[in-house]
Every structure is written in C-alpha cells, then in structure tokens.
Amino acid sequence: MKISSHRIQQLSSQITVTYLGWLSNASGWTLAEAATTGCFGVGLEWDTMIDARGVVGDVDVEIIETSGTRAKPASNDRASGIKGYLPDISLASTTSSAAKLDELLKRWGVALPVEQPGLDDDDDPWGRIERFKILIVSSPTLWPTVRDSLFERMDDDFSAAIDDIADGWLQEVHAKMIAYLLD
C-alpha cells in the first residue's frame, strides 16, 4: 500500500515546525553547532495512545544532535531513536572556503576572535571554526542574526529531504504494522 502524499506532507510539516521551534530556541553551543555542522537527526515515535473515538495519537518529533549523517550514520543513531538526518544547512564548516566565512562575518558586521599567535587559519581550518563557534556563544546579541541566517538556508532541497524522511519512516511503520497483522 502506498502512503498518501497528504500524510507525508502532514508529517513533513510537523518535522519542519518542530525544527523551526528547536532552532528558534537554540542558543549558545547548540546554536554554534547548528551553524557549523549538519549533524542533526530526527527522532520519530508514534504516540500510540488511543482516544475515546479510537483515533491513534500523533507522531512525536525530536531533533537530536549526532555525529552521524545520512551518508555515514553513527553506530548508535538507530538505538537513540534517529529515523533520518536533517539536511546540512550549516553556515560554515572546515570544508568551507575562508572567503565564505569572511563574507558572512562581513554581512553580520563582526570579526572572529583573535587567533592564537603562530597559527594561520589556512593551516588550521578547525581553529577558525572553533573561533567562529566561540564568537557565536559569546555574543548573545548575535544569536537572532545567526538563527535568521540558518532559516534562510531552508530551501526546496531542505523540504524535499524532510519529505524523504517522512516517507521513509511512514513506509517503515506501515511495513511493521503489516508484518504484525500477518504474524
């Protein structure tokens, strides 16, 4: 049986709203991690409580930080409830060009904290990213700007990836229900 596009859209919307709420409340190191890594999973669990009308509850959605990605899941991701991975909308990473980060900092009107003497950012991209994280963590007035920049990264590809997570999980749940009924 094919899962209806309406149900996929419903769950996709619920995942997106949960993510937007999570990101809206993110601060400090959590916000810094969101800005520099795409390593966040989506935990999905069916609320099996049945109301008086016999209607099964909704799906509980949780955003979970992980070291895994869609291409390379972490070994404990499934056990921790991760059913899919958010698309990478990070603003900077160790693989980003220095110019990309410089452009972002210029747009925000801020500068990275001073690097350690003797270190060159070209030789130490991790050091540059760590200084970027420290800038975010230590500048609460910058948090709304960081959030807005992350919101801007949510595009059609982001939505399509969320649809894939919803569809895959609903297919998995459907298959388990059929197997249970036929057992």
C-alpha positions as CSV (number, residue, x, y, z in Angstrom):
1,M,0.0,0.0,0.0
2,K,1.3,3.4,-0.9
3,I,1.5,6.1,1.8
4,S,-0.7,9.1,0.9
5,S,1.0,12.3,-0.1
6,H,-1.3,14.0,2.4
7,R,0.1,12.0,5.3
8,I,3.7,12.6,4.1
9,Q,3.0,16.3,3.9
10,Q,1.4,16.3,7.4
11,L,4.4,14.6,8.9
12,S,6.9,16.8,6.9
13,S,5.1,19.9,8.2
14,Q,5.3,18.5,11.8
15,I,9.0,17.8,11.4
16,T,9.6,21.3,10.0
17,V,7.6,23.1,12.7
18,T,9.5,21.1,15.3
19,Y,12.8,22.0,13.8
20,L,11.8,25.7,13.5
21,G,10.8,25.7,17.1
22,W,14.0,24.0,18.1
23,L,16.1,26.4,16.1
24,S,14.2,29.4,17.4
25,N,15.0,28.4,21.0
26,A,18.6,27.4,20.3
27,S,21.3,29.4,22.0
28,G,25.0,29.1,23.0
29,W,26.8,26.0,21.9
30,T,23.7,24.4,20.4
31,L,23.3,27.3,18.1
32,A,27.0,27.3,17.3
33,E,26.8,23.6,16.4
34,A,23.8,24.2,14.2
35,A,25.8,27.0,12.4
36,T,28.8,24.8,11.9
37,T,27.7,21.2,11.4
38,G,24.9,19.3,9.6
39,C,24.9,16.5,12.2
40,F,21.3,16.5,13.5
41,G,18.9,13.7,13.3
42,V,15.2,13.4,13.5
43,G,13.7,11.2,16.1
44,L,10.2,9.9,15.3
45,E,8.0,7.9,17.6
46,W,4.3,7.1,17.1
47,D,2.2,8.2,20.1
48,T,0.1,5.0,20.4
49,M,-2.4,6.4,22.9
50,I,-5.9,5.9,21.5
51,D,-8.5,8.5,22.4
52,A,-12.2,7.8,23.1
53,R,-13.0,7.9,19.4
54,G,-10.4,5.2,18.6
55,V,-8.1,7.6,16.9
56,V,-4.4,6.9,17.3
57,G,-2.3,9.8,18.5
58,D,0.2,11.9,16.5
59,V,3.9,11.4,15.9
60,D,6.4,12.7,18.5
61,V,9.2,14.5,16.8
62,E,12.6,15.3,18.4
63,I,15.7,17.0,17.0
64,I,18.8,15.1,18.2
65,E,22.5,16.1,17.8
66,T,24.6,13.3,16.5
67,S,28.0,12.6,15.0
68,G,26.3,10.7,12.2
69,T,25.0,11.9,8.8
70,R,22.8,10.4,6.1
71,A,25.9,9.3,4.2
72,K,27.5,7.9,7.3
73,P,25.2,7.1,10.3
74,A,26.7,6.8,13.7
75,S,26.5,3.3,15.2
76,N,24.1,4.3,18.0
77,D,21.8,6.5,16.0
78,R,19.0,4.0,15.5
79,A,19.2,3.0,19.2
80,S,18.8,6.7,20.1
81,G,15.7,7.0,18.0
82,I,17.1,8.7,15.0
83,K,15.0,7.8,11.9
84,G,16.5,10.3,9.5
85,Y,19.0,13.2,9.2
86,L,18.3,16.8,8.7
87,P,19.9,18.3,5.6
88,D,23.1,20.2,6.2
89,I,22.2,23.9,6.3
90,S,25.3,24.9,8.3
91,L,26.8,28.3,7.6
92,A,30.4,27.3,7.8
93,S,32.5,24.1,8.2
94,T,36.1,23.0,7.9
95,T,35.4,22.3,4.2
96,S,34.0,25.8,3.6
97,S,36.3,28.3,1.9
98,A,37.6,31.0,4.2
99,A,36.1,33.6,1.8
100,K,32.6,32.2,2.5
101,L,33.1,32.7,6.2
102,D,34.6,36.1,5.8
103,E,31.6,37.2,3.6
104,L,29.2,36.0,6.3
105,L,31.1,37.8,9.1
106,K,31.2,41.0,7.0
107,R,27.5,40.8,6.4
108,W,26.9,40.4,10.1
109,G,29.4,43.2,10.9
110,V,31.5,41.1,13.3
111,A,35.0,39.6,13.3
112,L,36.4,36.4,14.6
113,P,38.2,36.4,18.0
114,V,41.9,36.9,17.6
115,E,43.7,33.6,16.7
116,Q,46.4,32.2,18.7
117,P,49.9,33.6,17.9
118,G,51.7,31.5,15.3
119,L,48.6,29.8,13.9
120,D,47.5,30.5,10.4
121,D,43.8,29.8,9.5
122,D,44.9,28.3,6.2
123,D,46.8,25.7,8.2
124,D,44.1,25.2,10.8
125,P,40.6,25.3,9.5
126,W,39.4,23.6,12.7
127,G,40.8,26.6,14.7
128,R,38.9,29.0,12.5
129,I,35.6,27.1,13.0
130,E,36.2,26.9,16.8
131,R,36.8,30.7,16.9
132,F,33.5,31.1,14.9
133,K,31.7,28.9,17.5
134,I,33.2,31.0,20.3
135,L,32.1,34.2,18.6
136,I,28.5,32.8,18.4
137,V,28.5,31.5,22.0
138,S,29.9,34.7,23.5
139,S,27.7,37.1,21.6
140,P,24.0,36.6,22.6
141,T,23.1,39.7,20.6
142,L,24.3,37.9,17.5
143,W,22.0,34.8,18.1
144,P,18.9,36.2,16.3
145,T,21.2,37.0,13.3
146,V,22.6,33.5,13.3
147,R,19.1,32.0,13.5
148,D,17.9,34.2,10.6
149,S,20.9,33.1,8.5
150,L,20.1,29.4,9.2
151,F,16.4,30.0,8.4
152,E,17.4,31.5,5.1
153,R,19.2,28.2,4.2
154,M,16.0,26.2,4.4
155,D,15.0,25.9,0.7
156,D,13.2,23.4,-1.6
157,D,16.1,20.9,-1.2
158,F,15.6,21.1,2.6
159,S,11.9,20.5,2.2
160,A,12.4,17.6,-0.2
161,A,14.8,16.0,2.3
162,I,12.3,16.3,5.1
163,D,9.6,14.7,2.8
164,D,12.0,11.8,2.2
165,I,12.5,11.3,6.0
166,A,8.7,11.4,6.5
167,D,8.0,9.0,3.6
168,G,10.7,6.6,4.7
169,W,9.6,6.4,8.3
170,L,5.9,6.0,7.3
171,Q,6.8,3.2,4.9
172,E,8.8,1.5,7.7
173,V,5.9,1.9,10.2
174,H,3.4,0.6,7.6
175,A,5.6,-2.5,6.9
176,K,5.9,-3.2,10.6
177,M,2.1,-3.0,11.0
178,I,1.5,-5.3,8.1
179,A,4.1,-7.8,9.5
180,Y,2.5,-7.7,12.9
181,L,-1.0,-8.3,11.5
182,L,0.2,-11.2,9.4
183,D,2.2,-12.8,12.2
